[in-house]
Amino acid sequence: MHGDPIADMLTRIRNAAATGKTHVFVRATGVCQGIAGVLREEGYIADFDRIETAVKQDLLRIALKYAKDGSSVINEIKRESKPGRRIYSPARSMPVVLNGMGVVIVSTSRGVMTDRKCRQENIGGEILCTVN
């Protein structure tokens, strides 16, 4: 069992995109499902669905998205807050990725959302990862 399911999810997505895979399977935790939802809303992945397994932990099947030239839509996906070093930010000082071209995924009291939505609703939270 992995200690950090978010880092495991991001690494699996990064590796699958680098090798040109169409789908990747990750453990279905609530936060991972929230991150996948944000990635789908922002257009970084095609879709995802939850697959029930015979064992205790279900899986998320994530369909990766590629450009017409075959390159991955996700250029970089990086874990920011880690179990050993949590990073929190209020809404007014939320970081910006590539002058707004990228996305910061934040875990808030109202669920997982983007940095733009955090600024709109004036909510701070834990900065999970950045995507561009």
Sequence and secondary structure as in RCSB ss.txt:
>XXXX:A:sequence
MHGDPIADMLTRIRNAAATGKTHVFVRATGVCQGIAGVLREEGYIADFDRIETAVKQDLLRIALKYAKDGSSVIN
EIKRESKPGRRIYSPARSMPVVLNGMGVVIVSTSRGVMTDRKCRQENIGGEILCTVN
>XXXX:A:secstr
  S HHHHHHHHHHHHHHHT SEEEEE  HHHHHHHHHHHHTTSEEEEEEE  SSSS EEEEEE B TTS BS S
 EEE SBTTB  EE GGG   SGGGTSEEEEEETTEEEEHHHHHHHT  EEEEEEE 
